[in-house]
């Protein structure tokens, strides 16, 4: 099962430096417990501040990987929301595309062209980016697969402030796409099982990871996968 943490430093209390520290601590916690993807979704930050935060996140994830063992490898990938330029400049593993953004194919073309121009870009950027895409219907999930996305986030399954929940049947239909589809939107430890039963390849969330002990969340979510295979 794939686990995908979406960041929101504004949900932490305190001033900006405090929230930034809390967020980086949470990123380290997620990486140390093998959360597969972390999406840096701090859309309000000026590009210079976002780039600085992304560099620190990349460094933290790299440190956690070095601490891993052969028996317990860590493969956490950092994705930057929307900003291909920031992802490449900081050595992130890829990007997340909101709905109605450019296509994954366009991102891959631009990424590979940029990596071919300079030595620094070649050294710090992976040759082929990981790309997640926001989807709200089975058609959008199928289009994401056709356009070479790595995975799709289907939302909102259960809740979202400004949208009606799509529900489990819509999730089930979206999961027919030929890429992994993760359930997003009000998913809890209690409802994760039904998402997996509907065919989701994993769970994406902000609050589930950010407001709880990640070791506990990961353990319980992975146990749900085990219960499905019994």
N, C-alpha and C positions, 0 to 999 in steps of 0.2 A: 504494500500500500504506500502510495506517495503522500508525503506530508509537505504542506506549503504554507509558510508563515508570511503574512503581509503586514508590514510595519505601519505604525501610526504613533509617532513620538508625541503628538499633541494630546494623546489620551493620558500621558503621564503627568502627575502634578509637578509644580515647581516652575522655576524660570527656564529659559532656553538651554543654558549649559547643563542644568540638572536633567532635563528631559533627554538631552542628547546622550548623557552618560548612561541613563537608564536604558535607552534604546540600544546602545552598543553592548551593554551587559546582557540584554535580552537576546541580541544577535549571537553573542558568544554562547549563551545557554542553549539556544536552538541548534547551533552548529555542533556543540559538544554532545548533543543527544540525537544526532543523525537525522535532523529534519532535512528533507531532500532539497527544498528550495526556500529561499528567503527573497521576497520581493521588497526592495526599498521603495516605498510609496510615499515619499515626502514631497508632494507636489507643490506645496506652498513655499518651499525653500528657493532662494536665488540659486542660480546654476553654480556659482562658485562654492556656496555652502553645501549644496548637494554633492558636488564633486569631492569636497573635503570629507564629508560623511561617508561617501561610498569608498574612498580610499581606506579609511579606517576600518570599515566593514570587511573589505577584501583582506586586509592585513589580519584581522581577527580570525576570519574563516581559515586563512592560510596557517595561522598558528595552531588552531584546533586540529587541522589535518596533520600537522607535524607531530602532534601529541598522540595521534591515533596509532593503533597497532595493526599488524597484519591480520589479527583475528577479529579486529573491530575497526575496519576502515571507515573513514568519514568522507562523504562525497557531496557535502552541502554546496549548492550553487547559488550565487548571488545574481539576481536579476534586477535591473533598474527600470522603474516605471517610465515608459515612453521615450526616454532619452538615450538613443543609440550612441550619441557623441560622448556622453558621460560614461556609459558602460565601457566603451573602447578606451577612453582616456585613463580609466582607473583599473582596467584589467578584470572587470566583472565578467561573469560567464555568459551573460546575455541580457535580454530585455523582456519586459511585459508590455503587450500592446492592448490598450483599451479598445472597446468596440468602436468601429468607424475610424480607426487610425489607419496608417499605411499598412500594406500587406506584409506578412512574413517574408515573402519572396523579395520584396523591395528592400527589406532590412538585410537579408542575407547578401544581396548584390552589393549594397552600399558598404556593408561590413567587410566583405572580401576585397573590394576595391580599395578601401582605406588601409586595410592590413598590408596590401601590396605596395603601398607608397613609401613607408618609412620603416627604418629598423626598429624604432621604439614600439610602434604599433604592432609589428610582427612579434616582438618579444613578450609583450604583456597581454595581448588579446588572443583568446582561443581562435583557431582558424575558422570554426563554424559556431555561431552563437546558438545558445538555447533560447527558444522563444515561446512564451506563453501568451495566450490570447483570451480576452474576455468574450464570452458567448452567452446569449440569452435565448437561444432556440436551437433545435436540432439542425436547422439549415445553416445557422452560423457555425456550429461545431463542425459540420461537414465541410463548410468552406474553409475553415481554419486548417483542417487536415489536407485539403486539396492544395492550399497555399503554403504547405510545408512548415506549419507550426509544429513545435515539439509537443505541446500539450495545450489543452483548453480548460479554462475555468468557467464552469456553468453556474450562473447566478441570476436572481436569488432563488435558492431552493426553498428556504423557509421564511426569510424575512429580509427586508431592507427598508430604510426610512422612506424613500421616495418611489418605491415600486411594489407592486403586488407579487407575492411569492409565486414561483412557477410550479412548484410541487414536484413530487417524486416521479410522476408519470412523464412529465416533460424532461426530467433528468434522465430517466430510462431511455427515452428516445434519443436524447443528445449523446448518450453513451454508445450509440451505434456507430459513431464516427470512428475512423481508422487511426485515431491517436488517443492517448490517455485523456480522459475527461475527469476533472476533479470537481467535487461539490463545494459550493461557496454560498454563504448567505444564511446566517443564523444556525449553522451546524453546531451541535453540542455533542458531548460525549454520549449522551443518551440517544441522539438521533443519527449518529454516525453509522450505526449498524444498518439502518434502513437505506442510507445512501449507497453503501457498499452492495447491499442486496439489489439495488436498482442498477448496478453495473458501474458505479463510479470507481475510478482507479485510485482515488485517494480523497483527502480532505484539504481544503484551503480555508484559511480563517485569519482574522485579526485578533478578536477578543479571546478566542479559545486558547491561543498560544500566549498572547501578550498578558492576559490577566490571570494566568494559572502557572503552576509549576510545570515546566515543559517536560521534565522527566516523567511525571505522573501522566500527563496527557499522552505522550508518545507510547508509554507502556500500555495504557488502556486502549488506545486506538489500534495498536498492533495486535492486541489480544482479540479485538473485534475481527480482524482478518483471520486469526486462527480459528475462531468460532464458526466462521463461514465455511471453512474447509473441512470441518468435522463431519 
